[in-house]
Amino acid sequence: MKKHTLMIIAAVNGLAATGLAASGAHAFKMDEKGTSFFGQAGDFHFYHTFALVACAFLVHLGQERTASRSAIFFMVGLAGFSGSLYWRAIMGPGSLGGFHWITPLGGLALMAGWVTLIFAAFASRKENAP
């Protein structure tokens, strides 16, 4: 993935996280548990937006392959983890039905993104050492 593409993806995720946070605060009627799920989804969405920016930075440093893999893990993880929590918060308990496994699978994808990002950072350090 090109660094410009990753920066656009990161920016779109930041925009989406901001818009969803505003919607969650003002537009959606949720119970206390739903509000908690929505807040957690938003927190993870924002944090991982910055992880996507880090991926773009590492692509710029020559780690296109590994940083792109990391970004893919982050995007899949955001869709699975945050996406399922947003859904659950808005639609209510049991709304994921047989797809309740998406949330932990998304969390694992986010962790895989961090592990891959670590490898990209170490590889970049070796290649860009003075």
Secondary structure in CASP SS format (residue, H / E / C, confidence):
PFRMAT SS
TARGET T0000
AUTHOR 0000-0000-0000
METHOD secondary structure of the structure
MODEL  1
M C 1.00
K C 1.00
K H 1.00
H H 1.00
T H 1.00
L H 1.00
M H 1.00
I H 1.00
I H 1.00
A H 1.00
A H 1.00
V H 1.00
N H 1.00
G H 1.00
L H 1.00
A H 1.00
A H 1.00
T H 1.00
G H 1.00
L H 1.00
A H 1.00
A H 1.00
S H 1.00
G H 1.00
A H 1.00
H H 1.00
A C 1.00
F C 1.00
K C 1.00
M C 1.00
D C 1.00
E H 1.00
K H 1.00
G H 1.00
T H 1.00
S H 1.00
F H 1.00
F H 1.00
G H 1.00
Q H 1.00
A H 1.00
G H 1.00
D H 1.00
F H 1.00
H H 1.00
F H 1.00
Y H 1.00
H H 1.00
T H 1.00
F H 1.00
A H 1.00
L H 1.00
V H 1.00
A H 1.00
C H 1.00
A H 1.00
F H 1.00
L H 1.00
V H 1.00
H H 1.00
L C 1.00
G C 1.00
Q C 1.00
E H 1.00
R H 1.00
T H 1.00
A H 1.00
S H 1.00
R H 1.00
S H 1.00
A H 1.00
I H 1.00
F H 1.00
F H 1.00
M H 1.00
V H 1.00
G H 1.00
L H 1.00
A H 1.00
G H 1.00
F H 1.00
S H 1.00
G H 1.00
S H 1.00
L H 1.00
Y H 1.00
W H 1.00
R H 1.00
A H 1.00
I H 1.00
M H 1.00
G C 1.00
P C 1.00
G C 1.00
S C 1.00
L C 1.00
G H 1.00
G H 1.00
F H 1.00
H C 1.00
W C 1.00
I H 1.00
T H 1.00
P H 1.00
L H 1.00
G H 1.00
G H 1.00
L H 1.00
A H 1.00
L H 1.00
M H 1.00
A H 1.00
G H 1.00
W H 1.00
V H 1.00
T H 1.00
L H 1.00
I H 1.00
F H 1.00
A H 1.00
A H 1.00
F H 1.00
A H 1.00
S H 1.00
R H 1.00
K H 1.00
E H 1.00
N C 1.00
A C 1.00
P C 1.00
END
